[in-house]
Amino acid sequence: MTVVALSRRHEPAALLVEVAHHLLPHWEVSVEVTPAGTLLCAGSDIHRADRWLAVGQPLDDPWGADPLARPLSDALEDVDRFGPGAIVLSPGPVLLLDTLTGHAHRSLSGLVGFGPHPDDLQLSSTLGQSSPPPRAQIIEDSSPAFSVEGLMAEIEAHTPTVGDPIDLGAFTAHPWPNPEAEPFLRDAVYGLGGGHAIFRPHDRSDILTDPHRYGRVRDLALPELQYRCRLLGRWLLAPMFERPVLDQVGFAVAETQ
């Protein structure tokens, strides 16, 4: 699990005090001053290279059928070649922070959360968030060729056979539980090989046909489910929120400054 905080007005000691209640006792914490402000990093799954800071677990397959992990260094090589938009299109739970400008970019799955601090103190983490990311937009698809039934069939064709559901309500806890995650704690997350889990709720069609619920589940429920999975040593995948799906149901961008 990981917390990355960036502030333009806090000195290192003050930033540490500000976000201390988000941190777990056993985490290693580093604080430094960057051109974008004071940067605090805590936890694991962090990679730093020059101006870029990457958090999370990029994957080779956006559908979760073969969840082969890629090192974060590979994701940063993509950023060097194609720019920060490469993270937005990256499968898996990934977040990129530009330590020169303070801009943060995350993969469209929403599995790494923004928040909960507003204004010039931003917190990006696998702990989740208390409010949707700033300037997030969901644009409904107007294509006459699109159908939820067709999309559901495509999801079923790509995603793998899964095992038993993981009861995330019984085995794990979250320091700031969000009501959006409650319906998915017991029968929506299933075990997957390679230290992964997969988000496969029963009411997928209801989520995909309601843009507002789609946004709430992605931005509020998924980061909490990811946190609970990380407590079990698993990375959560969400194929229905990954790039091939978003090509059909709409397009979303989340960026902080």
C-alpha positions as CSV (number, residue, x, y, z in Angstrom):
1,M,0.0,0.0,0.0
2,T,1.1,3.5,-0.8
3,V,0.5,7.1,0.0
4,V,2.0,10.0,-2.0
5,A,1.2,13.6,-0.9
6,L,2.3,16.8,-2.5
7,S,1.9,20.3,-1.1
8,R,2.9,23.8,-2.3
9,R,2.6,25.4,1.1
10,H,3.8,22.9,3.7
11,E,7.4,22.5,4.8
12,P,8.5,18.9,5.1
13,A,7.8,18.6,8.9
14,A,4.4,20.3,8.5
15,L,3.4,18.0,5.7
16,L,4.3,14.9,7.7
17,V,2.1,16.1,10.5
18,E,-0.7,16.9,8.1
19,V,-1.0,13.4,6.6
20,A,0.3,11.4,9.5
21,H,-3.2,9.9,10.2
22,H,-3.2,8.4,6.7
23,L,0.0,6.4,7.4
24,L,0.4,2.9,8.8
25,P,3.0,2.5,11.6
26,H,5.3,0.1,9.8
27,W,5.7,2.2,6.6
28,E,9.0,3.8,5.6
29,V,8.4,7.5,4.9
30,S,10.5,10.0,2.9
31,V,9.9,13.7,2.5
32,E,11.7,16.0,0.0
33,V,11.3,19.4,-1.6
34,T,10.7,19.3,-5.3
35,P,10.0,22.0,-7.9
36,A,6.3,21.2,-7.6
37,G,6.3,21.4,-3.8
38,T,7.0,19.3,-0.8
39,L,6.6,15.6,-1.7
40,L,5.9,12.8,0.8
41,C,6.1,9.1,-0.1
42,A,5.1,6.3,2.2
43,G,4.6,2.5,1.8
44,S,5.7,0.3,-1.1
45,D,5.2,-0.1,-4.9
46,I,6.9,3.3,-5.7
47,H,9.4,3.9,-8.4
48,R,11.2,7.2,-9.0
49,A,13.1,8.2,-12.1
50,D,14.2,11.8,-12.7
51,R,11.1,14.0,-12.7
52,W,8.6,11.1,-12.6
53,L,7.2,9.2,-9.6
54,A,5.2,6.1,-10.4
55,V,2.9,4.2,-8.0
56,G,1.1,0.9,-8.5
57,Q,1.2,-2.2,-10.6
58,P,1.1,-2.0,-14.4
59,L,0.0,-5.1,-16.3
60,D,0.4,-6.5,-19.8
61,D,-3.3,-7.4,-20.3
62,P,-6.1,-4.9,-19.6
63,W,-8.7,-7.7,-19.4
64,G,-7.1,-9.6,-16.5
65,A,-7.1,-12.8,-18.5
66,D,-3.3,-13.2,-18.1
67,P,-2.3,-10.7,-15.3
68,L,1.4,-10.6,-15.9
69,A,2.9,-7.8,-13.9
70,R,5.2,-5.2,-15.5
71,P,7.8,-3.4,-13.4
72,L,7.1,0.3,-12.8
73,S,10.3,1.1,-14.5
74,D,8.7,-0.2,-17.8
75,A,5.8,2.1,-17.3
76,L,8.2,5.1,-16.9
77,E,10.0,4.0,-20.1
78,D,6.6,4.3,-21.8
79,V,6.2,7.8,-20.4
80,D,9.7,8.8,-21.7
81,R,8.7,7.6,-25.2
82,F,5.0,8.7,-25.4
83,G,4.5,11.2,-22.6
84,P,2.4,11.0,-19.4
85,G,-0.7,9.9,-21.4
86,A,0.9,6.5,-21.5
87,I,-0.1,6.1,-17.9
88,V,-3.7,7.0,-18.6
89,L,-3.8,4.2,-21.2
90,S,-1.8,1.7,-19.0
91,P,-3.7,-1.4,-17.9
92,G,-3.6,-2.0,-14.2
93,P,-3.6,0.2,-11.1
94,V,-1.0,2.9,-11.9
95,L,-0.5,6.6,-11.0
96,L,2.1,9.0,-12.3
97,L,3.2,12.2,-10.6
98,D,5.3,14.9,-12.3
99,T,7.5,16.3,-9.6
100,L,8.3,19.4,-11.8
101,T,4.7,20.5,-12.4
102,G,2.7,18.7,-9.8
103,H,0.4,17.1,-12.3
104,A,-0.9,13.6,-11.5
105,H,-2.1,11.1,-14.0
106,R,-3.7,7.7,-13.3
107,S,-4.8,4.7,-15.3
108,L,-8.5,4.8,-16.4
109,S,-9.4,1.8,-14.2
110,G,-9.6,4.1,-11.2
111,L,-7.9,1.5,-9.0
112,V,-5.5,4.0,-7.5
113,G,-7.4,6.8,-5.8
114,F,-7.0,10.6,-5.6
115,G,-7.8,12.5,-2.4
116,P,-9.0,13.3,0.1
117,H,-7.2,16.6,0.5
118,P,-8.4,19.5,-1.7
119,D,-6.6,22.7,-2.9
120,D,-2.9,22.7,-2.9
121,L,-2.4,19.5,-0.8
122,Q,-3.2,16.5,-2.9
123,L,-3.1,12.9,-1.7
124,S,-2.8,10.0,-4.2
125,S,-2.8,6.5,-2.8
126,T,-4.0,3.0,-2.8
127,L,-5.9,4.0,0.4
128,G,-8.8,5.4,-1.6
129,Q,-10.5,8.7,-1.5
130,S,-13.4,10.6,0.1
131,S,-14.5,12.6,-3.0
132,P,-14.2,12.3,-6.8
133,P,-11.0,13.6,-8.4
134,P,-11.1,17.2,-9.5
135,R,-12.2,17.9,-13.1
136,A,-13.2,14.3,-13.7
137,Q,-15.5,13.9,-16.7
138,I,-17.5,11.0,-18.1
139,I,-18.9,11.5,-21.6
140,E,-21.6,9.1,-22.6
141,D,-21.2,7.1,-25.8
142,S,-23.6,8.2,-28.5
143,S,-22.6,5.4,-31.0
144,P,-25.6,3.6,-32.4
145,A,-23.5,0.5,-32.7
146,F,-23.0,0.2,-28.9
147,S,-25.1,-2.0,-26.7
148,V,-24.6,-3.0,-23.1
149,E,-25.4,-6.6,-24.1
150,G,-22.6,-6.7,-26.6
151,L,-20.2,-5.2,-24.1
152,M,-21.1,-7.7,-21.5
153,A,-20.5,-10.5,-24.0
154,E,-17.1,-9.0,-24.8
155,I,-16.2,-8.8,-21.1
156,E,-17.2,-12.5,-20.6
157,A,-15.2,-13.5,-23.7
158,H,-12.0,-11.8,-22.4
159,T,-12.0,-12.2,-18.7
160,P,-10.8,-15.5,-17.1
161,T,-12.6,-18.2,-15.1
162,V,-12.4,-17.2,-11.5
163,G,-12.5,-19.0,-8.2
164,D,-14.6,-18.3,-5.1
165,P,-15.5,-14.7,-4.1
166,I,-13.3,-13.1,-1.5
167,D,-15.2,-11.7,1.5
168,L,-13.4,-8.4,1.9
169,G,-15.7,-7.3,4.7
170,A,-14.8,-10.2,6.9
171,F,-11.0,-10.4,6.4
172,T,-10.0,-6.8,5.9
173,A,-10.8,-3.3,7.0
174,H,-10.5,0.3,5.7
175,P,-9.6,3.3,7.9
176,W,-12.2,5.5,6.2
177,P,-14.9,3.1,4.8
178,N,-17.0,4.5,2.0
179,P,-20.7,3.5,1.5
180,E,-20.1,3.1,-2.2
181,A,-17.9,0.1,-1.5
182,E,-20.3,-1.7,0.8
183,P,-22.4,-3.5,-1.9
184,F,-19.2,-5.1,-3.4
185,L,-17.4,-6.3,-0.2
186,R,-18.7,-9.9,-0.2
187,D,-19.6,-11.2,-3.6
188,A,-18.0,-8.9,-6.3
189,V,-14.2,-9.6,-5.9
190,Y,-12.8,-13.0,-6.9
191,G,-9.5,-14.7,-6.5
192,L,-7.2,-14.8,-9.5
193,G,-3.7,-16.3,-10.1
194,G,-0.5,-14.5,-9.7
195,G,-1.4,-12.6,-6.5
196,H,-4.3,-10.8,-8.1
197,A,-8.0,-10.5,-7.7
198,I,-10.7,-9.4,-10.1
199,F,-13.7,-7.1,-9.8
200,R,-16.8,-9.0,-11.3
201,P,-20.0,-7.6,-9.7
202,H,-23.3,-9.3,-10.6
203,D,-25.0,-6.0,-11.6
204,R,-22.4,-4.9,-14.2
205,S,-25.1,-3.9,-16.7
206,D,-26.6,-1.5,-14.1
207,I,-23.2,0.1,-13.6
208,L,-22.4,0.5,-17.3
209,T,-25.8,2.0,-18.2
210,D,-25.7,4.7,-15.5
211,P,-22.8,7.2,-16.0
212,H,-23.2,8.6,-12.5
213,R,-23.0,5.2,-10.8
214,Y,-20.2,4.3,-13.1
215,G,-18.2,7.2,-11.9
216,R,-19.0,6.6,-8.2
217,V,-18.0,3.0,-8.4
218,R,-14.8,3.8,-10.2
219,D,-13.8,6.8,-8.1
220,L,-15.1,5.8,-4.7
221,A,-15.6,2.0,-4.4
222,L,-12.7,0.6,-6.4
223,P,-9.9,2.4,-4.5
224,E,-11.3,1.0,-1.2
225,L,-11.6,-2.5,-2.6
226,Q,-8.0,-2.2,-3.8
227,Y,-6.9,-1.2,-0.3
228,R,-8.6,-4.3,1.1
229,C,-7.1,-6.5,-1.5
230,R,-3.6,-5.1,-0.8
231,L,-4.1,-6.1,2.8
232,L,-4.5,-9.7,1.5
233,G,-1.4,-9.4,-0.6
234,R,-3.3,-9.1,-3.9
235,W,-3.6,-6.5,-6.6
236,L,-7.2,-5.8,-7.8
237,L,-8.0,-5.8,-11.5
238,A,-11.2,-4.2,-12.9
239,P,-11.5,-5.2,-16.6
240,M,-14.9,-3.5,-17.1
241,F,-13.2,-0.2,-16.3
242,E,-10.2,-0.7,-18.4
243,R,-9.3,0.8,-21.8
244,P,-11.1,-1.6,-24.2
245,V,-14.4,-1.0,-22.3
246,L,-14.0,2.7,-22.1
247,D,-13.5,2.9,-25.9
248,Q,-17.1,1.9,-26.1
249,V,-19.0,3.3,-23.1
250,G,-17.2,6.7,-22.9
251,F,-14.0,8.4,-22.0
252,A,-12.8,9.6,-18.6
253,V,-9.9,11.9,-17.6
254,A,-8.8,12.8,-14.1
255,E,-6.0,15.2,-13.4
256,T,-4.9,17.2,-10.4
257,Q,-2.9,20.4,-10.2
